[in-house]
Amino acid sequence: MAEAIVSAILEQMTAITIDKAIEAWSLVQGSEKEVKRLETNFKALRLELEDAEEKEYEDKRVKHWLDKFRDVSYDMEDVLDEWETAVQQLQTDPSGSASVRKWKVCPFVSCFSSGSQVVRRYNIATKIKEIKEEVDGIVRDKVRFELIKRKIKQPRRPETTSFVDVSELIGRDAMKEEIISILLCGDKCRNVPTITLVGMGGIGKTALAQLIYNDHRIQTHFSKTIWVCASDPFDQTQIASAILGDLDPDSLISLKKTTLQSALSKISEKLTTEKFLFVFDDVWTERDQDWEPLKVAFKYGMPGSCILVTTRKESVARRMKSPHVVPLQLLSEEMCWLILSQKAFSGRSQASREILEDIGREIANKCQGLPLAAKTIGGLLQDKQGREEWQNVLNNVIWKSSFAHEIFSPLLLSYYDLPSPVRQCLSYCAIFPNSFTIYKDELVQCWMAQGYLNSDDNGRRELIGEDYFKYLATRSFFQDFEKDTSGSIISCKMHDMVHEFVQFLTEHRFVTEEVPRNSTLDISSKRVRHLRLVIQSWDSSPLSICRIEKLRSLVVVSDDETSGDVLQDLLSRSKLLRFLEFDSLHLRPEQVADGMKNLIHLRYLSLISCSGLENLPESVCELSNLQSLNLRDCWDLRKLAVGMGKLINLRYLCIKECPLLSYYPKGIRHLTSLTRLSGIKVRVDQSDGNEFSIGDLENLDLLGGNLCVELIGDELNWAEANRAKLHNKIHLKRTDIWICSLNIKKEEVLKALNPPSTLLVELFDYQKWLDFDCARFTRKMMQEKKTEMKIIEKTRIALRVQKAALQFIAECSSGSRKSTSD
């Protein structure tokens, strides 16, 4: 992750020090040398950072060194950003409609030639010098302590075998039977089919494969069953030798020197008389060339031969062209309890079990369906004797516990397998609370705001973010996907254990604090860069928050009446924010306006579900670096800021579910960097100087994804609609158009817009849809009423039956007593 930060810094430095821009670094005499030295050191460190990251959870000194380096890297980014922003502000067209770099007209030094500008220039130079000295110290520490070169025992992928006590494997019987039935019915298949078990680390893929492999039906059905642990590094010759050694040990011994060619020749020869089952456990490689020679040799097997693969990556299943891909589901709470209790109560008495079972079941629930977690924690509980010790385990947050590293070992393997830029994207998900619905597009914008999506092509950054998201999704870091009609992912969640894992990775850097009534908050002991505040009451809000000056992300969640003074204090001291989100706050426009003045680094402003905000303040338009503006679910919002056209770097504008919003300024047409525009009303009858019209889409050619527009007006202006030039919007996948007037016909809109055949366009008649929806709602209510009446009637009948039964029992009892007395 730190390696990715350095790459981003080097990219900025390279961009800044080219051509005439080198003059900009001469803030004071000698600064150019400082920058060159910085660049050299950063490049040298980048080569070793990834190795250091893999050691930070094994060696505290490496972790301390990396933390220091991350801090100075953040500081360097902040200085670079301050410099670039200063130049941009000085060279912005006074009209606010565009920002033009004018190196030849206004070199940096002349721009900063007087008054406060000289002071600012000197301050930036001083910061650069201080950072250079810190980096020099970090380089010296690396050499002095030999931090990177020292050999440290790293988490490694343990070699698996087929040998296991199957009586201890619980919870996968139904899936085992399903897969065995597939394996036993493959005799008619000429090719060798592959069954792939896919799931996150610790979910039980290997255990299920062991159950299947050791089943007596499998051992009798196949003439040869061979287990191969195929973990990284994937060595073709070693795997071929292992298979040959099981098939025919004498053939392997006869080979003086085992090569891939010689081993595969012998394998293909032996397989002609064998119906085999090969199990390749824990496959990581996605390279076709790794599998190709092996698959060719396996084709010589007899009909009915099969291959069973376990992997954490869906992409492996695609590479293997598996006709059967089996995603493993989480176990039930009861199954987790059985696994945990099997370990925890080994050798204990029944009395001990009865005393501890209630706490044990609660601990099992924390495993969230992961059998490996249940097994590991169960083993740890073996040495815990009384209720108090078990209660301590229950009360511990797993990622803060002494056994966290053991629990998270499988996930660490998956984490280290990720490229460094993707690692930091995963780690950023620690900003979200547990079981949170994460919207994909919003997540990508968060990553971009932090500078994680670097590309020479500025227009590709969203695409890079999409690729990173898919990369994480196919490796089981995300789940519970919601998809649109075309199959694209809209939102997802993280498994609770994965969420605890990213909190474990980012401890002290990502912090969530709940601030109850009548309390304050002090985070001065932590290296917090990303903070989520949940405030119950602003009357007793955290007036004494310390060490927030270097925050890069701030999320404030509250449904209480907001205190303007506290909000102002919070934002005035958080000047380095890249991401700011107010969630469900009650805000007044002036509160937002007052807080925006000093946030020159801000890339992403999110005001989701905020009430009381009737208009977007004009001060938001002064945020020259703003890339993303999210106003989703602002139900009171009526008007966007007139000066929206000044946000020339804006790439993402979300105004979905803002039912009262009626004013969209003309300046939106200047936002030519926009790649996402969600939920906008456009005039279709005219084009005036104040409101956004359909033709103002003309130059927004970078728009991608799904575009949803609502047409306002009682008639269609054909020339205005044609001016939208949809044929130039090559990045758009789909456009939904809502027609609000009965005077405008769908076919006329389609002809006027003239979209390309490659663009999916859906037209909706808003009034007819509204009438239909009301009718559907009425029918639904009537149906629910009928269902309710049926339930009431059934309840009445049940009560009558119960009353009659009780009366009958009473009569029988009375008759019995009478008979006895007689």
Secondary structure, 3 states (H helix, E strand, C coil): CHHHHHHHHHHHHHHHCCHHHHHHHCCCCCHHHHHHHHHHHHHHHHHHHHHHHCCCCCCHHHHHHHHHHHHHHHHHHHHHHHHHHHHHHHCECCCCCCECCCCCCCCHHHHCCCHHHHHHHHHHHHHHHHHHHHHHHHHHHHHHHCCCCCCCCCCCCCCCCCCCCHHHCCCCHHHHHHHHHHHHCCCCCCCCCEEEEECCCCCCHHHHHHHHHHCHHHHHHCCEEEEEECCCCCCHHHHHHHHHHHHCHHHHHHCCCCCHHHHHHHHHHHHCCCCEEEEEEEECCCCHHHHHHHHHHHCCCCCCCEEEEEECCHHHHHHHCCCEEEECCCCCHHHHHHHHHHHHCCCCCHHHHHHHHHHHHHHHHCCCCCHHHHHHHHHHHCCCCCHHHHHHHHHCCHHHCCCHHHHHHHHHHHHHCCCHHHHHHHHHHHHCCCCCCEEHHHHHHHHHHCCCCCCCCHHHHHHHHHHHHHHHHCCCCCEEEEECCCCCEEEEECCHHHHHHHHHHCCCCEEEEEECCCCCCCCCCCCCCEEEEEECCHHHCCCCCCCCCCCCEEEEECCCECCHHHHHHHHHCCCCCCEEEEECCECCHHHHHHHCCCCCCCCEEECCCCECCCECCHHHHHCCCCCEEECCCCCCCCECCHHHHHCCCCCEEECCCCCCCCECEHHHHHCCCCCEEEEEEEECCCCCCCECEHHHHCCCCCCCEEEEEEEECCCCCHHHHHCCCHHHCCCEEEEEEEECCCCCCHHHHHHHHCCCCCCEEEEEEHHHHHHHHHHHHHHHHHHHHHHHHHHHHHHHHHHHHHHHHHHHHHHHHHHHHHHHHC
